[in-house]
Amino acid sequence: MFSIKNDKWIKEMVRTSSMIEPFVEEMVSEGVISYGLSSYGYDFRLSDEFLVPLRGKKPFDPKSENFGFRFKRRERMVIGPGWYILGKSLEYFRIPRNVLGICVGKSTYARSGIIINITPLEPGWEGHVTLEFSNTTPLPAKIYAGEGVCQFLFFEGNEKCAVSYAD
């Protein structure tokens, strides 16, 4: 059985196993899209590194590594109507073998028609999170590096898994 973990647990995991780096111990919200520790989760930030798909007539093949992306470094990124881009988290995550991280979007972006897709943070996984941004509106939409983008909720199992992402 999984139980959702609170701010005290998240702080302890950061202290003992560097689960999130860099870690912001309080919620920052003045003049930015909020990020940092919340009561039952962690709102992480978007880095300034983006991958923009090259426009072409070939269909995307999820089995191919060669999608054709152009790297861009920006403080803010504009996503065209009906288009998508890839981003990455500013924070680096180290997920313990008995923990699962589930991401939920922020209402700021949801109200702007931006859908953010992220797969679960599996037990034993570590790295920067890849984020997929889709603009569902008929207008261009902005996203901001260095500001909050999504919230991870952490669930702890009652024991370590037999097979983890790291295996």
N, C-alpha and C positions, 0 to 999 in steps of 0.2 A: 504494500500500500504506500502510495506517495503522499507526502504532506507538503504544502506550500511553505516556504521558508521566509522568515521575517528579517527586518533590518539588522537586528543583533546577530543573527546567524550569518548573514552576508558579510558583515564587518569581520566576524571571526574567521570566516573562510578566506577573506582577503589577507588578514593578518597571518594566518597559519599556512596557507597554500598559494598565496598570490593569485587567487581565482580571477581577479579583474585588475588589469594594469593599463593605464593609470586609473586610479580609483578616486572618485569624488564622494566624500563622506556625507555631504549634505545636498539637498536639492537646490540647484541654481536656476533661477527663473527670471531675474530682472533683465529685461531687454533682449532676451534670447528665448528660443524654444527650449523648455526646461530639460535638465539632465541631472544625473546624480542619484544618490540613494533615496529610495522611497520606503514606505512602511513594509511593503511586501514585494519588492522588486528593485531593479536597477535600470534607470533610463540612460541608455548609452548614446554616444555621440557619433556623428558621421565624420569620417576623415575627409581630406581634400583630394582624394584620389578616386577617379571615375573611369569607367570603361563605357564608351559610346559605340553602339553597333554601327558598322558601316552599312550604308543603304545600298541595296542591291536587289536583284530579282531572284536570287537563290533562296529557297526556304531554309529556315534554321533547322538544324538537325541536332537534337539533344545528345545523340551518341557521338557527335564529332567535337573534338577540341578546337577545331578551326572555324569558329563562328565569324571571325573578322571584326575585331574591336579596335578602336582608337583610344589610347590613353590620354586623359586630360587631368590636369591639376588645377583646381579652382576653389575659391572661397564660397562661391555659390554656383549652382548649375541650373540651367533652364532645360526642362524636358518638354519637347514639342507635343502637340495634341495627339493622343493615341499612340504615343511612342514610349519607349522604356530605355533605362540605362542601368548600369551596375555601379554600386558603391561599396565601400567597406567601412567597418567600424573603426573608430579611432582607438578604442580599447582593445586589448588583447585578452582573451578568455582562456582559462585552464579549468575544464570541467572535471570535477572528481568522478570517480568510477561509480558512485552511488547517487549521482545527481543528474537530472535532466533539466535543460533550460528551454522554455517556450517563450516565443516572442509575440507581443501584441503591439499593434500600431498606436501612434499618438493621434489624438483627436485633431490636433492642429493640421496635420497632413491629410487626415481622412476628410475633413471639411473642405479641403482644397482639391479633392478628387484624386489625390495621390494614394495609390495602393502600394504597400511595401510587403514583399513576400520574403520570408526567411524560414529555412528549415530548422527543426529542433537542434539545440546544442546537445549532442549525444554524450552519454557518459564516456569519459576518457578523451574527448576531443579537446584540442587547443588550437588557437589561432585568432586571426582577425575575421570577423563575420562578413560574409558577402551578402549584400542587400540588393534585391531587385526592385526597382522603382517603376511603376506604370502610371502614366498620366491618363486618366479616364475621361478627361474633360476635352471640350473643343478649343480650349485656350492653352497657351504655354503656361507652365507652372514652375516655380522656383523651389529648390531645396538648398539647405545651408550647411556647409561644413563647420565643424566645431560646435554644433548645437545638437540638442536632443533629437533623436530620430525614432526610436522604438523603446519599449520596455521589456526586459527579460524578467520572467518569473521563474524561480528555481524550485524544483520539487526534489525532495530527498527520498530515496527508497529505503526500505527497512534493512537492506543488505546490499553489498556490492553485486553488480551483474556478473554473469559468467563470461559473457562476451561483450567487449566494449569497442568503441570506435578505434581505440589505439591498438587493438589486437590484430 
